[in-house]
Amino acid sequence: MRYFLDTEFNGFGGELISLALVPEDGDEEFYVTLPLPDNIHPWVQQHVIPYLRFVPPGLDYQLSREHAAQHIEAYLAHDRDPLIVADWPEDLAHFCQLLVTGPGQMVAINGLRLELINGSGFSSAANSKTPHNALHDARALKDFCFDFGY
């Protein structure tokens, strides 16, 4: 199954702050926030941090990196062929980095594939119900992909 990915991070090249996966079928969404960095980029402080908790009850997990990785592993465990779809390379990079739990160690996700789409004309900020919230932006990406046949 396809899962639409979005992340929020602390400015260009900054630490991961939140991550969401929205499945193409069903409503079992995934959302996690990580501990905030000590120094938050001013743009992120204004446009991302105030909206981190704008998610349904039961999805608002704040976890360490290792526990977030284990949470992703459990979330995808039922899918033998998960495909993670993103419109921005840094989203995929943060997702993959989160799967690494230590030197030479990663969570077990069998059959994992990644796809970077050409999202020309797509703006999560313009299409998301809550811009710069990873869950709402991932939902907007899913809608975009369905609307344009990706």
ChimeraX attribute file (.defattr): number of C-alpha atoms within 10 A of each C-alpha:
attribute: neighborCount
match mode: 1-to-1
recipient: residues
	/A:1	13
	/A:2	19
	/A:3	23
	/A:4	26
	/A:5	28
	/A:6	32
	/A:7	27
	/A:8	25
	/A:9	24
	/A:10	21
	/A:11	14
	/A:12	8
	/A:13	9
	/A:14	14
	/A:15	16
	/A:16	23
	/A:17	23
	/A:18	27
	/A:19	25
	/A:20	27
	/A:21	28
	/A:22	27
	/A:23	22
	/A:24	17
	/A:25	10
	/A:26	7
	/A:27	8
	/A:28	11
	/A:29	19
	/A:30	21
	/A:31	28
	/A:32	26
	/A:33	23
	/A:34	19
	/A:35	13
	/A:36	15
	/A:37	13
	/A:38	6
	/A:39	8
	/A:40	16
	/A:41	14
	/A:42	11
	/A:43	11
	/A:44	16
	/A:45	14
	/A:46	11
	/A:47	13
	/A:48	20
	/A:49	18
	/A:50	12
	/A:51	15
	/A:52	20
	/A:53	15
	/A:54	14
	/A:55	15
	/A:56	10
	/A:57	8
	/A:58	8
	/A:59	17
	/A:60	15
	/A:61	16
	/A:62	17
	/A:63	16
	/A:64	13
	/A:65	20
	/A:66	16
	/A:67	15
	/A:68	22
	/A:69	23
	/A:70	19
	/A:71	18
	/A:72	22
	/A:73	17
	/A:74	13
	/A:75	15
	/A:76	20
	/A:77	14
	/A:78	10
	/A:79	14
	/A:80	12
	/A:81	15
	/A:82	19
	/A:83	18
	/A:84	21
	/A:85	26
	/A:86	24
	/A:87	22
	/A:88	16
	/A:89	12
	/A:90	18
	/A:91	21
	/A:92	20
	/A:93	11
	/A:94	21
	/A:95	21
	/A:96	13
	/A:97	14
	/A:98	20
	/A:99	20
	/A:100	16
	/A:101	16
	/A:102	9
	/A:103	6
	/A:104	6
	/A:105	9
	/A:106	17
	/A:107	17
	/A:108	16
	/A:109	19
	/A:110	13
	/A:111	10
	/A:112	13
	/A:113	12
	/A:114	15
	/A:115	15
	/A:116	13
	/A:117	13
	/A:118	11
	/A:119	16
	/A:120	7
	/A:121	7
	/A:122	14
	/A:123	15
	/A:124	23
	/A:125	14
	/A:126	11
	/A:127	16
	/A:128	19
	/A:129	14
	/A:130	19
	/A:131	18
	/A:132	23
	/A:133	28
	/A:134	31
	/A:135	32
	/A:136	23
	/A:137	28
	/A:138	29
	/A:139	25
	/A:140	25
	/A:141	25
	/A:142	22
	/A:143	17
	/A:144	18
	/A:145	18
	/A:146	11
	/A:147	9
	/A:148	8
	/A:149	7
	/A:150	12
